[in-house]
Amino acid sequence: MLTLTENAATAVKSIVSNGADADTAGLRIHSADDQTAGFALTIAPTPEAEDAVVEESGARVFLDAGATLALNDQVLDAQVGEDGAVRFDLALQS
């Protein structure tokens, strides 16, 4: 199952804390509309029925079926730039 680094958990919590549904919301990773684009990230108020939910340090990430399969052995990390923009990266679990 996908895991999150401390940086990723902090970034996800910060991003979703701005919404009205902060207690149940999460970052959703799902198949992009354009199949060649891979995956898309959105903020979702709750997981969809078929989503897997990864919770770590209070951060919630929702994965659709395709993302669950593709990211099963991955670690999600995040870096925050000087301008405040968040960049997420994936790496293989060790």
C-alpha positions in Angstrom: 0.0 0.0 0.0 1.1 3.6 -0.7 2.9 5.2 2.3 3.5 8.9 3.0 6.6 10.6 4.3 6.2 13.0 7.2 6.6 15.9 4.7 3.8 14.5 2.5 1.5 14.0 5.5 2.1 17.6 6.6 1.5 18.9 3.0 -1.7 16.9 2.6 -3.0 18.1 6.0 -2.2 21.7 5.1 -3.8 21.5 1.7 -7.1 20.0 2.9 -7.4 22.1 6.1 -8.5 25.1 4.0 -11.8 23.4 3.0 -15.1 23.2 4.7 -14.9 19.4 5.0 -11.4 19.3 6.6 -12.3 16.6 9.1 -13.3 14.1 6.3 -11.4 15.5 3.3 -8.3 14.1 1.7 -6.1 14.3 -1.3 -7.5 12.0 -4.1 -5.2 10.3 -6.6 -7.1 9.1 -9.5 -6.8 8.2 -13.2 -6.5 11.3 -15.3 -9.1 12.0 -18.0 -6.3 11.8 -20.6 -5.0 8.3 -20.3 -1.5 9.3 -21.3 -1.3 11.8 -18.4 -1.2 9.1 -15.7 -2.8 10.3 -12.5 -4.5 13.5 -11.3 -4.7 15.0 -7.8 -7.8 16.6 -6.4 -9.1 17.6 -3.0 -12.1 15.4 -2.2 -14.5 16.0 0.7 -14.8 12.2 1.2 -13.5 9.1 -0.5 -15.5 7.6 -3.3 -17.1 4.2 -2.6 -14.3 2.2 -4.4 -11.4 4.2 -3.1 -8.7 2.8 -0.8 -7.9 5.2 2.0 -4.4 5.8 3.3 -4.2 7.6 6.6 -0.9 8.7 8.1 -0.3 11.2 10.9 -3.8 12.7 10.4 -3.4 13.0 6.6 -5.9 11.2 4.3 -5.1 10.1 0.8 -7.8 8.5 -1.4 -6.8 6.2 -4.2 -9.0 5.0 -7.0 -8.6 1.4 -8.2 -5.9 2.2 -10.8 -3.9 4.3 -8.4 -4.1 1.6 -5.7 -2.6 -0.9 -8.0 0.0 1.3 -9.6 1.2 2.9 -6.4 1.1 -0.2 -4.2 4.9 -0.2 -3.6 5.4 3.6 -3.6 6.2 6.3 -1.1 4.6 9.7 -1.5 6.9 12.6 -0.6 6.5 16.4 -0.8 8.6 19.5 -1.0 7.4 23.0 -0.5 9.1 25.6 -2.7 10.0 29.1 -1.6 6.8 30.4 -3.3 4.7 28.0 -1.1 4.0 25.6 -4.0 3.9 22.0 -3.1 5.5 19.4 -5.3 4.7 15.7 -4.7 7.2 12.9 -5.7 6.9 9.2 -5.7 9.7 6.7 -5.0 9.8 2.9 -4.4 9.5 1.7 -0.9 12.7 0.4 0.5 
